[in-house]
Amino acid sequence: MYLVKTKLMDICLINIDNNSNKSIQPTSLIGMLWLQTHFESDKWEALSNNSVVISDENSKLLIEDATNAGLNIKSFAGISMVDVFQKNN
């Protein structure tokens, strides 16, 4: 039997507008715990609800810091279901 080690995402950053602002979405317990060490406790609920938005500049700093800490970070351009539906019709 072979064991395959798969590194899942810990934090996902999704572009939400044309200014490259990004929504922070923790996708693992490690990602959420790491974010809690970098945000004040009054932001933790917003983090868990994917309601925190940061600038492109701050997202680059977050990516660098989290990657150096060993987390797996992905950044995506936001695609809404409305955009997909309109393209297919």
Residue pairs with C-beta under 8 A, 6 or more apart in sequence:
7 72
8 27
8 28
8 72
9 27
9 28
9 31
9 72
9 73
9 74
10 26
10 27
10 28
10 30
10 31
10 34
10 66
10 71
10 72
10 73
11 24
11 25
11 26
11 27
11 28
11 31
11 34
11 35
11 62
11 66
11 71
11 72
11 73
11 74
12 24
12 25
12 26
12 27
12 73
12 74
12 75
12 76
13 22
13 23
13 24
13 25
13 54
13 59
13 62
13 63
13 73
13 74
13 75
13 76
14 22
14 23
14 25
14 75
14 76
14 77
14 78
15 21
15 22
15 75
15 76
15 77
15 78
16 22
16 23
16 53
16 78
19 55
19 56
20 55
20 56
20 59
21 53
21 54
21 55
21 56
22 53
22 54
22 55
22 56
22 59
22 75
23 50
23 51
23 52
23 53
23 78
24 35
24 47
24 50
24 52
24 53
24 54
24 62
25 50
26 32
26 35
26 47
26 48
26 50
30 71
31 66
31 71
32 47
32 48
34 66
34 69
34 71
35 47
36 44
36 47
38 62
38 65
39 47
39 52
43 52
46 52
54 62
59 75
62 73
63 73
63 75
66 73
67 73
